[in-house]
Amino acid sequence: MGEAKAVRRLGKSRRDNERGGRKEYIKVWCSPEEKAAVVVKAEQQGVTPPRLLFESAMAQPGETAFDRRNLAQELLGIRTLLGAVSNNVNQIARHANATGEFPDDAAAAVAAARRLMARIDEAVVQVMRP
C-alpha cells in the first residue's frame, strides 16, 4: 500500500488489507463483562475490538493504540499548518512575480516545506503501523 493511502485511512477503524490476505487468526474467550469492556474501549478509541486487541498486543511497552493515533493526528495537524505556510510562500512568490521583485529564498522555502511534508507523511505512516 502506498504511503498516501495509509495517511488517508487514518480515521478508519480497520487495518489496511494485506497482500495475500491474513491466513491466521486467534480466538479469545472472555466473560460478557470483559467483552463489554473491550467493546467500550474500542469505541472510545475509534477502532474495532479485534484491532484494539491486536494493536495492544503489538504495542511497545507503555504505548497504546490511542497514543499512536493521537500522535498521528498531531503530525497531520502540523502537516496542515505547514501546507498553509507553503501556500503563503506561494502567494508571496506570485506577488513578487507580479511586481518584478522576487526574493531568492521564497522558492527554496517552498521546496523545503514540500520536503518536510513528505517526511511528516512518512512519520505518520510509521506511527500507524503496529
C-alpha positions as a Python dict, from the first residue, in 0.01 Angstrom:
ca = {
    (1, 'M'): (0, 0, 0),
    (2, 'G'): (127, 347, -76),
    (3, 'E'): (206, 595, 196),
    (4, 'A'): (-59, 841, 82),
    (5, 'K'): (-330, 574, 108),
    (6, 'A'): (-220, 484, 461),
    (7, 'V'): (-244, 851, 561),
    (8, 'R'): (-595, 880, 414),
    (9, 'R'): (-701, 575, 618),
    (10, 'L'): (-605, 740, 947),
    (11, 'G'): (-965, 772, 1062),
    (12, 'K'): (-1061, 416, 968),
    (13, 'S'): (-1129, 154, 1230),
    (14, 'R'): (-996, -139, 1024),
    (15, 'R'): (-636, -218, 940),
    (16, 'D'): (-525, -197, 577),
    (17, 'N'): (-559, -513, 370),
    (18, 'E'): (-250, -727, 338),
    (19, 'R'): (-137, -876, 8),
    (20, 'G'): (-242, -1240, 2),
    (21, 'G'): (-472, -1187, 298),
    (22, 'R'): (-423, -1285, 658),
    (23, 'K'): (-433, -1661, 697),
    (24, 'E'): (-410, -1693, 1075),
    (25, 'Y'): (-646, -1590, 1350),
    (26, 'I'): (-652, -1608, 1727),
    (27, 'K'): (-967, -1681, 1922),
    (28, 'V'): (-1004, -1518, 2263),
    (29, 'W'): (-1251, -1640, 2521),
    (30, 'C'): (-1382, -1387, 2771),
    (31, 'S'): (-1672, -1322, 3002),
    (32, 'P'): (-1961, -1098, 2891),
    (33, 'E'): (-1827, -826, 3123),
    (34, 'E'): (-1478, -848, 2971),
    (35, 'K'): (-1622, -836, 2621),
    (36, 'A'): (-1830, -530, 2710),
    (37, 'A'): (-1521, -356, 2849),
    (38, 'V'): (-1323, -431, 2529),
    (39, 'V'): (-1610, -307, 2311),
    (40, 'V'): (-1641, 18, 2511),
    (41, 'K'): (-1266, 79, 2499),
    (42, 'A'): (-1258, 9, 2124),
    (43, 'E'): (-1544, 255, 2066),
    (44, 'Q'): (-1365, 520, 2274),
    (45, 'Q'): (-1054, 477, 2058),
    (46, 'G'): (-1247, 460, 1732),
    (47, 'V'): (-1132, 111, 1634),
    (48, 'T'): (-1285, -236, 1614),
    (49, 'P'): (-1243, -472, 1912),
    (50, 'P'): (-1011, -707, 1715),
    (51, 'R'): (-795, -413, 1609),
    (52, 'L'): (-780, -287, 1968),
    (53, 'L'): (-664, -626, 2091),
    (54, 'F'): (-412, -667, 1808),
    (55, 'E'): (-261, -320, 1844),
    (56, 'S'): (-248, -352, 2221),
    (57, 'A'): (-59, -679, 2189),
    (58, 'M'): (182, -538, 1928),
    (59, 'A'): (246, -205, 2104),
    (60, 'Q'): (578, -125, 2264),
    (61, 'P'): (583, -117, 2647),
    (62, 'G'): (397, 188, 2772),
    (63, 'E'): (247, 262, 2429),
    (64, 'T'): (-119, 233, 2334),
    (65, 'A'): (-303, 245, 2003),
    (66, 'F'): (-474, 558, 2133),
    (67, 'D'): (-133, 722, 2192),
    (68, 'R'): (-21, 636, 1839),
    (69, 'R'): (-343, 768, 1689),
    (70, 'N'): (-314, 1095, 1886),
    (71, 'L'): (47, 1134, 1773),
    (72, 'A'): (-51, 1070, 1412),
    (73, 'Q'): (-331, 1327, 1436),
    (74, 'E'): (-90, 1579, 1583),
    (75, 'L'): (155, 1515, 1299),
    (76, 'L'): (-123, 1564, 1046),
    (77, 'G'): (-217, 1891, 1216),
    (78, 'I'): (143, 2005, 1182),
    (79, 'R'): (135, 1898, 818),
    (80, 'T'): (-176, 2110, 762),
    (81, 'L'): (-6, 2413, 919),
    (82, 'L'): (300, 2352, 705),
    (83, 'G'): (74, 2342, 397),
    (84, 'A'): (-71, 2678, 496),
    (85, 'V'): (280, 2820, 529),
    (86, 'S'): (364, 2679, 187),
    (87, 'N'): (55, 2843, 46),
    (88, 'N'): (156, 3176, 196),
    (89, 'V'): (503, 3145, 46),
    (90, 'N'): (343, 3073, -292),
    (91, 'Q'): (127, 3385, -257),
    (92, 'I'): (438, 3588, -179),
    (93, 'A'): (604, 3442, -486),
    (94, 'R'): (302, 3533, -704),
    (95, 'H'): (308, 3885, -569),
    (96, 'A'): (680, 3907, -623),
    (97, 'N'): (636, 3787, -981),
    (98, 'A'): (366, 4047, -1041),
    (99, 'T'): (581, 4329, -908),
    (100, 'G'): (908, 4203, -1052),
    (101, 'E'): (1066, 4169, -707),
    (102, 'F'): (1117, 3803, -619),
    (103, 'P'): (1309, 3713, -306),
    (104, 'D'): (1567, 3441, -369),
    (105, 'D'): (1469, 3245, -60),
    (106, 'A'): (1098, 3211, -146),
    (107, 'A'): (1147, 2923, -391),
    (108, 'A'): (1386, 2749, -152),
    (109, 'A'): (1133, 2786, 131),
    (110, 'V'): (860, 2621, -79),
    (111, 'A'): (1091, 2333, -172),
    (112, 'A'): (1191, 2286, 192),
    (113, 'A'): (824, 2288, 300),
    (114, 'R'): (741, 2018, 43),
    (115, 'R'): (1032, 1801, 156),
    (116, 'L'): (920, 1840, 517),
    (117, 'M'): (560, 1745, 429),
    (118, 'A'): (686, 1422, 269),
    (119, 'R'): (886, 1342, 583),
    (120, 'I'): (581, 1407, 802),
    (121, 'D'): (371, 1174, 582),
    (122, 'E'): (634, 902, 625),
    (123, 'A'): (635, 953, 1002),
    (124, 'V'): (255, 927, 1020),
    (125, 'V'): (259, 602, 821),
    (126, 'Q'): (526, 457, 1051),
    (127, 'V'): (333, 561, 1363),
    (128, 'M'): (15, 394, 1236),
    (129, 'R'): (187, 59, 1166),
    (130, 'P'): (195, -173, 1466),
}
